[in-house]
Structures are given as structure tokens and as C-alpha cells.
């Protein structure tokens, strides 16, 4: 189970805006923010209000992209993430589809965020 993930970002405020816009369909919103040397550290949450995803300033020049999967409540929400990502000009790695190599009802979209991280919205349900 995922508790939280922290991402180093070139512009944390811009990154938080990206996540709250693109992933609005699955309830991502800003939960808290505090200032630190180099810029803000921003906690993003879903409906539970707990900051599971954090964005903050780059700590060094050795930044490496990571993969982050966010749970979607439905296939429609995955499709909405795809639409929002495309609308803001995000690089789409894989359009929404079923990924049977993971399991029969794994439905996901993969994209790059503003700092090159591989981000996914996934629904694990058995709906159409």
C-alpha cells in the first residue's frame, strides 16, 4: 500500500498545479504547503485529505524520473485524466487501455509530468 511519494521538481508550485488540474477527476487537491530553502513543499491529497503525494524543490543535479501510479475510481476517470493531460500538452506515453499483462481489468493511462516522471492513472475494477 502506498503511503506517500515525494517528487523533486524544477518548479514545485507549477508541478502542484499540473497534478491538481490533470488528476482532478480522481480528486487530487492541495492539502498543505510549507516553505523551505529552494521553494515550497506541497502536499497533495485525494478525498481523504491525507497528503500522499508531495512535490518539492530539486535537492541536487542528479534528479532521476520515477514512476508514480495513482488510483482512479473508474475507467471514465482514467479517460478524464488522459483528456486533461492532452489539454495541457503533457507527453502521453500510452493512451488509456486495458493492460492484461498486469491483470484482466487493469485499465490505465501513462504520461510524463512537467519534470519527466512517468505518471499513471489506473483503475483496477471490473466495470465496462
C-alpha positions, -999 to +999 in steps of 0.1 A: +000+000+000+013+034-009+015+059+020+031+088+001+056+097-027+078+127-029+089+142-062+117+167-067+105+193-092+121+222-110+091+244-101+070+228-072+041+253-075+038+247-112+041+209-106+013+211-080-009+230-104-002+203-131-013+175-107-044+192-094-055+200-129-047+168-147-058+145-119-089+165-107-111+136-120-097+114-093-099+140-065-063+153-063-061+186-045-036+207-025-038+196+012-009+216+027+021+237+018+052+249+036+083+269+026+118+255+025+151+268+011+148+265-026+110+267-028+077+254-014+070+218-004+034+210-013+013+180-001-014+168-024-043+146-013-073+128-026-107+127-009-093+115+024-074+148+028-041+130+037-011+142+017+000+111-001+019+129-028+045+156-021+062+179-046+093+200-036+124+217-050+153+198-066+178+188-040+207+182-064+215+180-101+212+142-101+174+142-104+160+110-119+124+105-131+103+079-113+071+060-119+041+070-099+007+053-102-024+070-089-057+050-083-087+061-103-123+053-092-134+043-127-123+039-163-141+071-171-118+089-146-088+074-163-101+087-196-107+122-180-070+122-168-060+114-204-081+143-218-068+168-192-032+157-198-036+161-235-052+195-230-022+209-210+003+195-235+016+166-215+035+139-233+013+108-235+033+076-231+004+052-235-032+061-241-059+046-219-064+008-224-066-025-207-032-039-197-038-077-195-002-084-187-009-068-153-043-083-148-076-087-168-092-055-156-062-032-152-071+000-171-045+028-173-030+058-190+007+067-188+021+102-193+051+124-184+047+152-159+065+185-162+097+171-148+098+139-170+084+115-144+063+086-157+029+090-141-001+067-144-037+068-135-051+032-131-084+016-124-085-019-111-122-026-112-143-049-133-166-022-149-170-019-186 
